[in-house]
Amino acid sequence: MKLGTKIQLYTTVMTLIVVIIINLFVYYSYRHFSLEAEMGQLENRGFNIMQEIQNANSNGINAEAVLQAYLLSDGYITIIDSGESPVVRIATEAEYADLTMPYSTSQYAEPLTHNNHHFVMVSLPIIWENGQVHALQIYENVGFIHETFEILRWILLLSTGLIFIVIFLLNRVITNFITQPINKLINKMNKTNNTAKYSMLEIDPKDTRELQELSGAFNNMMKSLKIHDENQQAFIMNASHELKTPITVISSYSEMLSRFGKTREDVLDESIHAISDEAKRMKYLTEQLLSFAKVNTGREEIIRRPVPIVELIRDIAVRLEKVYQRGIHVHTNHEALLARVDVDTFDQLIKIFLDNAYKYSSDAITIDVLDHGSSFEVAIKDKGIGIPEEDIEHIFTRFYRVDKARARKTGGSGLGLSIASELAKLNGMDIQVESEMDVGTTFRLVMESGNEDETDN
């Protein structure tokens, strides 16, 4: 169902319900107060009759004559005793003589229906000629009022139908007026989707604030898609370029092997080593690509919890010392420091920085773990070739390498620091870089300290 149809339907139905409720209130209020007014008049007539009967008794006049004088143009007056037997009955119509209501010494009034006629009645206690307490009951035919009720009911029904038609048409006009800018915006979006370019919408200052925000949100989405598409294309091109070189080398040495491998032992050895090295390079690059894709698609399961960070870093350093055959020294000012990290991703993060330090330096590597109270930092320092100042802001861009020739010699893929940047974000860390050419590089990981009772999934 379209939005305009929903708005038109809901507003029409809700308005109709409100109109019906108001009309019912008007009808029953008018009915109630009209009948109350008639019963009030009957009560006044009854009081007058009682007064005249008392005067008649004092002057020796027949009470029935008084009742006859006060008989309504269309009604019935009766006096009943305590046994509910009529003492006097005076009616304008013979069929009214069957009217009867319970005897009571208390005054009461109510409407009733008899033989398809509508009446209001009032019952008043009265002292009769013999001194006994009887009940004076006065009935008035109020069919004329009920005719008024019927007319009012038809008027309200017709007015409800008319209001429904008017509201339906007005809602249609208003709905079209409201949804017209939205439909125009939808048409613009559809035209944009039918083109291969990431076109932006022009924001009309005459539009409502919601439409302007919707157009802005669409433009932001298109910008994000454009950036994502460009990054994806660049990623594919860079990955293809990185894989092309080792494949070319393997292909070339395979041809040499097929031609000279059986006759020349030097070619055989050279080809075997070259193919082995390039295969290792391809394996490393593939692992980096998979790791990068896993981190960027949010498939890493992150469970951050307080861990003894110094102990964790020492374990990593001991393991990598054996691999690198080089010293990795860990220093700290707080041995029992806790940090809220995900152990697996933090392990991978530290390994990336240590691997970089190993590739681009030949001296021992230093790791400083410093507690600053509410925060701590892990500083990985090497005494290597350093990074040029103009390249520091780009080193976390995927496939970016400061020295491509040297990076290829060391086996770098240009993805390690990009992965490290994503892993640091997952662990709530900031990365700071300090480097000086031919002096060394320091990578600092800064984040909040953890407490023993804190957990975060």
Secondary structure, 3 states (H helix, E strand, C coil): CCHHHHHHHHHHHHHHHHHHHHHHHHHHHHHHHHHHHHHHHHHHHHHHHHHHHHHHHHHCCCHHHHHHHCCCCCEEEEEECCCCCEEEEEECCHHHHHCCCCCCCCCEEEEEEECCEEEEEEEEEEECCCCCEEEEEEEEECHHHHHHHHHHHHHHHHHHHHHHHHHHHHHHHHHHHHHHHHHHHHHHHHHHHCCCCCCCCCCCCCCCHHHHHHHHHHHHHHHHHHHHHHHHHHHHHHHHHHHHHHHHHHHHHHHHHHHHCCCCHHHHHHHHHHHHHHHHHHHHHHHHHHHHHHHHCCCCCCCEEEEEHHHHHHHHHHHHHHHHCCCEEEEECCCCCEEEECHHHHHHHHHHHHHHHHHCCCCCEEEEEEECCCEEEEEEEECCCCCCHHHHHHCCCCCCCCCHHHHHHHCCCCCHHHHHHHHHHHCCCEEEEEEECCCEEEEEEEEEECCCCCCEC
